Amino acid sequence: MLRLLTGRRHFGHVFLVPYNVLRFMVRVATAKYSTSALLLAPVLWLPVWATTQSLLGKLRRAGHGDLATEIARHVLSPDLLFGEKPLLLARKPTR
């Protein structure tokens, strides 16, 4: 199924799946938030946000602003930034 979606082969047990496919298959959640990450948030939030926006600038300039916004929302989500025990919730593709 992944080969049909990505056009790529797998290498043994490793699949190369691009973000644009993976975002529809996996959701990130957390079982517990990290106290130290929450305490550092006021200091580190602006640099992390600015760096993320800078890295996604090329995608925006190429006319993919909606995709860049979606990626930024995922990358800057509280579960991913502050989660002590991140969980990847996957959904099996339907046939």
C-alpha positions in Angstrom: 0.0 0.0 0.0 2.8 2.5 0.8 4.4 1.9 -2.5 1.2 2.9 -4.2 1.1 6.1 -2.1 4.7 7.1 -2.3 6.0 5.5 -5.5 9.0 4.2 -3.5 10.2 0.8 -2.5 11.0 -0.4 0.9 14.5 -1.4 2.1 14.1 -4.5 4.2 12.0 -3.4 7.1 12.5 0.3 6.5 10.0 2.4 4.4 10.8 5.8 3.2 7.6 7.7 3.7 7.4 11.4 3.0 5.7 13.8 5.4 2.8 14.5 3.1 1.8 10.8 3.3 2.7 10.2 6.9 0.6 13.1 8.1 -2.6 11.2 7.1 -1.5 8.0 8.7 0.0 9.0 12.1 -1.2 11.3 14.9 1.1 12.4 17.7 -0.2 12.4 21.3 1.4 12.2 24.7 0.9 10.1 27.8 2.5 12.7 30.1 3.9 16.2 29.8 7.5 17.0 30.8 7.7 19.4 33.8 11.1 20.7 32.7 9.9 21.3 29.1 6.9 23.2 30.4 9.1 25.3 32.7 11.4 26.2 29.8 8.6 27.0 27.4 8.5 30.8 28.2 12.2 31.1 27.4 12.4 28.8 24.4 9.0 29.2 22.7 9.9 32.3 20.6 13.3 30.9 19.3 11.6 27.5 18.4 8.7 29.2 16.7 11.0 31.6 14.7 13.3 28.8 13.6 10.3 26.7 12.5 8.9 29.6 10.5 12.2 30.3 8.9 12.7 26.7 7.8 9.2 26.6 6.3 9.8 29.9 4.5 11.1 28.1 1.3 7.9 26.0 1.2 5.7 29.1 1.6 7.7 31.0 -1.1 7.1 28.0 -3.5 3.4 28.6 -3.1 2.6 25.9 -0.5 1.6 28.1 2.3 -1.3 25.8 3.4 1.1 22.9 3.7 3.7 25.0 5.6 1.0 26.1 8.0 -0.1 22.5 8.6 3.5 21.3 9.2 4.1 24.2 11.6 0.9 23.3 13.5 2.1 19.7 13.9 5.7 20.6 14.8 4.7 23.2 17.3 1.9 21.1 18.9 2.0 20.9 22.7 2.0 17.1 22.6 5.1 17.0 20.4 7.0 19.9 22.1 6.2 19.1 25.8 5.4 15.4 25.7 7.6 13.3 27.9 6.3 10.1 26.5 5.1 10.7 22.9 2.7 8.3 21.3 2.4 7.7 17.6 -1.2 6.7 16.8 -1.3 5.0 13.4 -4.3 4.1 11.4 -4.1 1.2 9.0 -5.1 2.2 5.4 -8.3 0.8 4.1 -8.3 -1.2 1.0 
